[in-house]
Amino acid sequence: MWQPCKLAALLSAAAQYRLSLAEFYLAEVALELRDKNQAKSAAETGIEAAKKAAALKPNNAEYHRILGTLCGQVIPANVLAGIKY
């Protein structure tokens, strides 16, 4: 039986994942349109959401995959910012 706090954490992790996925797509489109500022902003927002999702549910590999993918999107937008990731 699910305890309310565990269910809330799982739903929150899923919500954070969906946000990170939406920001991934936004960053991808911005990169295609050569809008580096928008791509960087979207990727960084997605990174924060993906970090939260991975922290809430660390055994979910997909959450870690999207985090890594978003980190990779920051690099074309700003090569020097990629160093910190």
For each residue, the residues with C-beta under 8 A, 3 or more apart:
1:
2: 6 7
3: 6 7
4: 7 8
5: 8 9
6: 2 3 9 10
7: 2 3 4 10 11
8: 4 5 11 12
9: 5 6 12 13 56 57
10: 6 7 13 14 56 57
11: 7 8 14 15
12: 8 9 15 16 52 56
13: 9 10 16 17 52 53 56 57 60 63
14: 10 11 17 18 53
15: 11 12 18 19
16: 12 13 19 20 49 50 52 53 56
17: 13 14 20 21 49 50 53 60 62 63 66
18: 14 15 21 22
19: 15 16 22 23 45 46 49
20: 16 17 23 24 46 47 49 50 53 63 66 67 70
21: 17 18 24 25 46 66
22: 18 19 25 26 46
23: 19 20 26 27 42 43 45 46 49 70
24: 20 21 27 28 42 43 46 66 69 70 73
25: 21 22 28 29
26: 22 23 29 30 38 42 46
27: 23 24 30 31 38 39 40 42 43 46 70 73 77
28: 24 25 31 32 39 73
29: 25 26 32 33
30: 26 27 33 35 36 38 39 42 77
31: 27 28 34 35 36 39 73 76 77
32: 28 29
33: 29 30 38
34: 31
35: 30 31 38 39
36: 30 31 39 40 76 77 78
37: 40 41 77
38: 26 27 30 33 35 41 42
39: 27 28 30 31 35 36 42 43 73 76 77
40: 27 36 37 43 44 74 77 78 81
41: 37 38 44 45
42: 23 24 26 27 30 38 39 45 46 73
43: 23 24 27 39 40 46 47 70 71 73 74 77
44: 40 41 47 48 74
45: 19 23 41 42 48 49
46: 19 20 21 22 23 24 26 27 42 43 49 50 66 70 73
47: 20 43 44 50 51 67 70 71 74 85
48: 44 45 51 52
49: 16 17 19 20 23 45 46 52 53
50: 16 17 20 46 47 53 54 63 66 67 70
51: 47 48 54 55 67
52: 12 13 16 48 49 55 56
53: 13 14 16 17 20 49 50 56 57 60 63 66 67
54: 50 51 57 58 60 63 64 67
55: 51 52 58
56: 9 10 12 13 16 52 53
57: 9 10 13 53 54 60 63
58: 54 55 63
59:
60: 13 17 53 54 57 63 64
61: 64 65
62: 17 65 66
63: 13 17 20 50 53 54 57 58 60 66 67
64: 54 60 61 67 68
65: 61 62 68 69
66: 17 20 21 24 46 50 53 62 63 69 70
67: 20 47 50 51 53 54 63 64 70 71
68: 64 65 71 72
69: 24 65 66 72 73
70: 20 23 24 27 43 46 47 50 66 67 73 74
71: 43 47 67 68 74 75 82 85
72: 68 69 75
73: 24 27 28 31 39 42 43 46 69 70 76 77
74: 40 43 44 47 70 71 77 78 81 82 85
75: 71 72 78 79 81 82 85
76: 31 36 39 73 79
77: 27 30 31 36 37 39 40 43 73 74 81
78: 36 40 74 75 81 82
79: 75 76 82
80: 83
81: 40 74 75 77 78 84 85
82: 71 74 75 78 79 85
83: 80
84: 81
85: 47 71 74 75 81 82
